[in-house]
């Protein structure tokens, strides 16, 4: 049975971090996020990456203990891919290098916009981040044609 709703995109995502102010500064400086909503009673702050809202939740703060993941729960995400455009690869690499970020992997692969460059690195809390560049070309299977 198909769901009774129409998928319309990702509303938000939440990332476990340590030290909320450090995390907010890192995501704003490295990824260019804009400030979002603050929830001090939950040890959470939001930032915007383009149209996507990202919750930064401080795993080290006792106010978030009720929701902290455990090994038994199996909460895990392999990586988060952030799309970018408007800069050459060398400029993006230079930006990351300036902040001491080591690129773990560089490859060309598919994403929602087609095939293109991917740069992988980790945030200070060991979350794997992919910066997904603009597509070299669109995956032909993704092209929608009108009938």
C-alpha positions in Angstrom: 0.0 0.0 0.0 1.4 3.4 -0.9 1.5 6.1 1.7 -1.4 8.6 1.8 1.0 11.5 1.5 3.3 13.1 -1.0 7.0 13.1 -0.1 8.2 16.7 -0.2 11.8 16.7 1.1 13.8 16.5 4.3 12.4 18.8 6.9 15.4 18.8 9.2 18.2 16.6 10.6 19.8 16.4 14.0 23.5 15.8 14.7 24.9 14.8 18.0 27.8 17.1 18.8 29.8 18.1 21.9 30.0 21.6 23.3 27.2 23.4 21.5 28.8 26.8 21.0 31.9 25.2 19.5 29.6 23.1 17.2 27.6 26.1 16.1 30.8 28.0 15.3 32.2 25.1 13.4 29.1 24.6 11.2 28.8 28.3 10.5 32.5 28.7 9.7 33.3 25.6 7.8 29.9 25.0 6.0 28.6 28.5 5.9 25.5 27.7 8.0 23.3 30.6 9.2 22.0 30.9 12.7 18.6 29.2 13.4 16.6 28.5 16.5 17.9 28.0 20.0 16.6 25.6 22.6 18.8 26.1 25.7 16.5 23.9 27.9 17.2 21.0 25.5 21.0 21.8 24.9 20.1 22.2 21.2 20.7 24.9 18.6 19.6 25.0 15.0 21.5 26.3 12.0 20.4 26.6 8.4 22.4 25.1 5.5 20.6 26.6 2.6 16.9 25.5 3.0 17.8 22.6 5.4 17.5 23.0 9.1 20.1 21.2 11.1 19.7 20.6 14.8 22.9 20.5 16.8 22.3 18.5 20.0 25.0 18.6 22.7 25.5 15.0 23.8 27.8 16.2 26.7 25.1 18.3 28.3 22.9 16.7 31.0 19.8 18.4 29.6 20.0 16.2 26.5 20.6 12.9 28.4 17.0 11.7 28.0 17.5 11.5 24.2 21.2 10.5 23.9 21.7 7.4 21.8 23.0 4.2 23.2 24.8 1.4 21.5 21.8 -0.9 22.1 19.5 1.5 20.2 21.6 1.4 17.1 21.1 5.0 16.2 23.5 5.7 13.4 23.9 7.5 10.1 26.8 6.8 7.8 27.3 10.3 6.6 25.5 13.6 5.7 25.9 15.0 2.2 25.8 18.8 1.8 25.4 20.1 -1.7 27.4 23.2 -2.8 27.9 25.3 -5.9 29.5 28.6 -6.9 33.1 27.7 -6.2 35.9 25.8 -7.8 37.1 22.6 -6.2 40.5 24.2 -5.4 38.8 27.0 -3.5 36.8 24.6 -1.4 39.9 22.5 -0.7 41.8 25.6 0.3 39.0 26.6 2.6 39.0 23.3 4.4 42.8 23.2 4.5 42.9 26.7 6.1 40.8 25.3 9.0 43.0 22.2 9.3 40.4 19.8 7.9 41.8 16.7 6.3 39.9 15.4 3.3 39.5 11.7 3.8 38.2 10.8 0.4 37.8 12.5 -3.0 35.7 10.9 -5.7 33.1 11.4 -8.3 29.8 9.8 -7.6 26.0 10.1 -8.0 23.9 12.4 -5.9 20.4 13.8 -6.1 21.6 16.3 -8.8 23.6 13.9 -10.9 27.2 12.7 -10.9 29.9 15.0 -9.5 32.7 15.6 -7.1 32.4 14.5 -3.5 34.8 15.5 -0.7 34.6 13.6 2.6 35.9 14.7 6.0 34.8 14.6 9.6 33.5 17.2 12.0 35.2 17.5 15.4 32.5 15.0 16.8 33.4 12.3 14.3 30.4 12.8 12.1 31.3 12.0 8.5 30.5 14.9 6.2 30.3 14.9 2.4 30.5 18.1 0.5 28.8 17.3 -2.8 29.8 19.6 -5.7 27.7 20.5 -8.7 27.0 17.7 -11.2 29.4 17.1 -14.0 26.3 15.7 -15.8 22.9 14.5 -14.8 22.2 10.8 -14.4 20.1 9.9 -17.4 17.8 7.8 -15.3 17.0 10.9 -13.3 15.8 13.0 -16.3 12.0 13.3 -16.2 10.3 13.8 -19.5 6.8 14.9 -20.2 4.5 12.4 -21.9 
